Amino acid sequence: MSFGDPNNPYGQQQQPPQGQPGYGYPQQAPQGVPPQGGYGYPGGAPAYPGGYPGVPQTMPGGVKAARVMLYVIAGLQVVGVGVLFAAIALIERLKQEPDLQGNAQFEDMAKLGSGVLYGLIALAVVYLVASIVLGIQCGKGGNGARIGIMVYAGLGIALSLYPFFPLSLVHLVLLILVIVFVAKSDGSAWFNRQRNV
């Protein structure tokens, strides 16, 4: 009577002998069972990696992208400030035109326009500085920086919706992406990580 090839993985498996092991040889645990300590000693602790699992040690790609976008927004603010100064220069040049010298309606609009433009320049400079500071804070982390970035982006979205023109569409998309990248789970883990003080 033949039991087939013992090396056939699909054939009937042979059972190992169940007797006592020979003298001097420690008994081995069956496959799939963790080994126990021998000679009265308890088994060792299972090997687990140390440290805090799941905490990123390097800045995640989304947070890096949000940081770059904050710097791009700062660059757009510089362009915006330049455009606003050019508009003020244009208004000042138009004030010198002889055809518009006696026009009361133009003078009222020029006074109001210059004041509004100076206010917009001040707002753009504040927004520019905030964008750079928050971009720097991305590297340092902290939940306050994350919340500050999200509030900054939310206010920027609200401000870029009102005077809608093509450049504000780029600004709007960048701010939405900043919120998405900072609010993701890896971004949250980055900003909430334990930092060295």
VMD Tcl script that draws the C-alpha trace (Angstrom):
set ca {
  {0.00 0.00 0.00}
  {1.47 3.33 -1.12}
  {0.84 6.75 0.43}
  {2.03 8.74 -2.60}
  {4.88 11.16 -2.96}
  {5.82 12.80 0.40}
  {6.97 15.96 -1.47}
  {3.61 16.51 -3.17}
  {2.09 19.67 -1.62}
  {-1.43 18.56 -2.56}
  {-1.15 15.06 -1.15}
  {-1.92 13.82 2.34}
  {0.41 15.38 4.89}
  {2.33 13.06 7.16}
  {1.88 13.63 10.88}
  {5.06 14.13 12.92}
  {5.66 11.55 15.66}
  {3.98 12.47 18.95}
  {6.46 10.83 21.31}
  {8.78 12.51 23.77}
  {11.77 14.26 22.28}
  {15.15 12.73 22.71}
  {17.34 13.70 25.62}
  {19.32 16.94 25.21}
  {17.10 18.37 22.47}
  {14.59 21.04 23.50}
  {11.08 20.56 22.22}
  {10.09 22.95 19.43}
  {6.65 24.48 19.21}
  {4.46 23.47 16.28}
  {4.36 25.79 13.29}
  {2.25 28.93 13.88}
  {2.59 28.79 17.69}
  {5.03 31.25 19.28}
  {7.91 29.57 21.11}
  {7.74 29.42 24.88}
  {10.65 30.02 27.19}
  {12.62 26.92 28.01}
  {13.76 25.46 31.33}
  {11.31 27.38 33.51}
  {11.99 30.80 32.03}
  {9.03 32.75 30.65}
  {8.96 33.73 27.01}
  {10.28 37.13 26.03}
  {8.15 40.08 25.06}
  {7.10 40.12 21.43}
  {9.17 42.41 19.24}
  {7.35 45.67 18.46}
  {8.87 48.74 16.87}
  {9.39 51.56 19.34}
  {8.41 55.20 19.07}
  {5.14 56.81 18.14}
  {3.69 55.05 15.12}
  {1.87 57.15 12.55}
  {3.55 60.45 13.38}
  {5.26 61.83 10.29}
  {8.92 62.70 10.74}
  {9.09 64.71 7.51}
  {6.57 67.20 6.22}
  {3.87 65.41 4.18}
  {3.57 66.26 0.50}
  {0.20 67.97 0.95}
  {1.55 70.29 3.62}
  {4.60 71.04 1.45}
  {2.25 71.89 -1.41}
  {0.15 74.13 0.86}
  {3.32 75.89 1.99}
  {4.40 76.52 -1.61}
  {0.90 77.76 -2.43}
  {1.08 80.24 0.46}
  {4.30 81.61 -1.01}
  {2.70 81.78 -4.48}
  {-0.21 83.71 -2.94}
  {2.33 86.10 -1.40}
  {3.79 86.60 -4.88}
  {0.32 87.30 -6.25}
  {-0.15 89.88 -3.49}
  {3.06 91.62 -4.60}
  {1.69 91.75 -8.15}
  {-1.62 93.07 -6.80}
  {0.10 95.83 -4.83}
  {2.00 96.82 -7.97}
  {-1.24 97.00 -9.97}
  {-2.88 99.13 -7.27}
  {0.06 101.55 -7.22}
  {-0.14 101.76 -11.02}
  {-3.85 102.59 -10.72}
  {-3.08 105.37 -8.24}
  {-0.42 106.75 -10.58}
  {-2.93 106.66 -13.45}
  {-5.50 108.57 -11.39}
  {-2.90 111.18 -10.46}
  {-1.93 111.58 -14.11}
  {-5.58 111.91 -15.13}
  {-6.02 114.67 -12.54}
  {-3.49 116.71 -14.53}
  {-5.48 116.42 -17.78}
  {-6.90 119.83 -18.79}
  {-10.16 118.27 -20.03}
  {-10.90 116.78 -16.58}
  {-9.74 119.76 -14.45}
  {-13.17 121.32 -13.97}
  {-15.17 118.09 -13.88}
  {-16.54 117.79 -10.32}
  {-17.78 114.26 -10.88}
  {-14.30 113.07 -11.91}
  {-12.66 114.83 -8.95}
  {-15.07 113.19 -6.49}
  {-14.47 109.80 -8.07}
  {-10.68 110.35 -8.05}
  {-10.68 111.26 -4.35}
  {-12.82 108.28 -3.45}
  {-10.87 105.99 -5.79}
  {-7.50 106.99 -4.33}
  {-8.70 106.37 -0.78}
  {-10.14 102.98 -1.68}
  {-6.96 102.02 -3.51}
  {-4.78 102.98 -0.53}
  {-7.04 100.87 1.70}
  {-6.74 97.93 -0.69}
  {-2.95 98.33 -0.71}
  {-2.88 98.21 3.09}
  {-5.09 95.09 3.07}
  {-2.91 93.43 0.42}
  {0.27 94.15 2.40}
  {-1.26 92.67 5.57}
  {-2.37 89.65 3.58}
  {1.11 89.36 2.03}
  {2.84 89.37 5.42}
  {0.31 86.87 6.84}
  {0.89 84.53 3.90}
  {4.66 84.54 4.42}
  {4.40 84.11 8.21}
  {1.94 81.21 7.87}
  {4.13 79.60 5.22}
  {7.02 79.69 7.67}
  {4.79 78.27 10.42}
  {4.03 75.22 8.24}
  {7.52 73.95 8.94}
  {7.27 74.47 12.69}
  {3.83 72.94 13.07}
  {1.42 73.40 15.94}
  {-2.35 73.30 15.93}
  {-2.50 77.10 16.17}
  {-0.62 77.39 12.87}
  {-3.02 74.94 11.24}
  {-6.08 76.83 12.48}
  {-4.49 80.14 11.47}
  {-3.86 78.85 7.95}
  {-7.44 77.63 7.64}
  {-8.90 80.94 8.91}
  {-6.56 82.89 6.62}
  {-7.60 80.81 3.62}
  {-11.30 81.09 4.51}
  {-11.08 84.89 4.70}
  {-9.13 84.93 1.46}
  {-11.82 82.87 -0.25}
  {-14.49 85.30 0.93}
  {-12.45 88.30 -0.26}
  {-11.61 86.80 -3.64}
  {-15.26 86.08 -4.44}
  {-16.43 89.70 -4.35}
  {-14.22 91.61 -6.82}
  {-14.18 88.69 -9.21}
  {-11.67 88.86 -12.07}
  {-9.41 86.18 -13.60}
  {-6.51 86.69 -11.18}
  {-8.85 86.21 -8.23}
  {-9.89 82.84 -9.70}
  {-6.28 81.63 -9.41}
  {-6.19 83.00 -5.88}
  {-9.47 81.26 -5.04}
  {-8.31 77.86 -6.32}
  {-5.01 78.11 -4.45}
  {-6.77 78.97 -1.19}
  {-9.22 76.08 -1.54}
  {-6.30 73.71 -2.12}
  {-4.48 75.10 0.91}
  {-7.49 74.31 3.11}
  {-7.83 70.81 1.65}
  {-4.14 69.93 2.09}
  {-3.91 71.30 5.62}
  {-7.18 69.68 6.75}
  {-6.28 66.17 5.51}
  {-5.35 63.54 8.09}
  {-1.63 63.59 7.28}
  {-1.64 67.38 7.54}
  {-3.41 67.16 10.88}
  {-0.86 64.60 12.10}
  {1.97 66.91 10.99}
  {0.63 69.95 12.81}
  {-0.30 67.97 15.96}
  {2.98 66.06 16.23}
  {5.15 66.27 19.31}
  {7.79 68.93 18.68}
  {11.14 69.51 20.36}
  {11.05 72.75 22.29}
}
mol new
graphics top color blue
foreach p $ca { graphics top sphere $p radius 0.5 }
foreach p [lrange $ca 0 end-1] q [lrange $ca 1 end] { graphics top cylinder $p $q radius 0.2 }
display resetview
